[in-house]
Amino acid sequence: MRNYITHEWFTIFTIIGLFTIVVAKYLNTLRFNDFLYVIGNSKYLKIYAKDQKFIDQFDSFLFVNLSLSLSIFIYFTYNTFIAPVSFELISFLKLLFAISTILIIKTLLERLIGSLFEMDSLIDDYLFQKTTFKNFSGLIFLIANLFLLYTDTGMNIIIISALSVVFLINLIGFLSSYKTHQKLINPNFFYFLLYLCALEIGPYVLLFKVIREYNV
């Protein structure tokens, strides 16, 4: 019975994630098609970085899917590798809220740093690249969740495969950003390392602690 309830709620959340992707495609079909080929193709980043806004409607819908799909994926990962937990809607919504909040605050802090150090253009380009690859990762999490929910394939295989793909995607995005801004980063490599620790690694350590408290 509990398994049925869990799958029922996850089906609802997955449908919402799929709906936000459909809406994003409907709002800008050409951009969505270019977005699907962003891995290994800089066309999307070059074209749409110029038109980005503080609140981008296209990215916002994809962000909803990222938050939902990542939350579901974390639930299955926790159950598989850490400890089995009973599904509780309120606890899951808290996890969803924590993930969304951390990602949003992290982005706002980076924009604030860009403004304080008068690097708005540089930070905007960097955030656009990073947001693009994160939203693309959201599609991978969604696909992985469909396998986790509706197939008999081993969960550990699906989870490890999905994490490997997502890691590779974000590594490509990171290297792409580093290559683009290499001339600025190299003379200030120490500050770059501080940035990585404070705003790239720190928030995910915090997220891990939230996940560890998931079953409390």
Secondary structure, DSSP 8 states (H G I E B T S, - for coil): -HHHHHHHHHHHHHHHHHHHHHHHHHH-HHHHHHHHT-TT-THHHHHHGGG--SS-HHHHHHHHHHHHHHHHHHHHHHHHHT------HHHHHHHHHHHHHHHHHHHHHHHHHHHHTT-HHHHHHHHHHHHHHHHHHHHHHHHHHHHHHH--S-HHHHHHHHHHHHHHHHHHHHHHHHHHTHHHHGGGHHHHHHHIIIIIIHHHHHHHHHHHTTT-
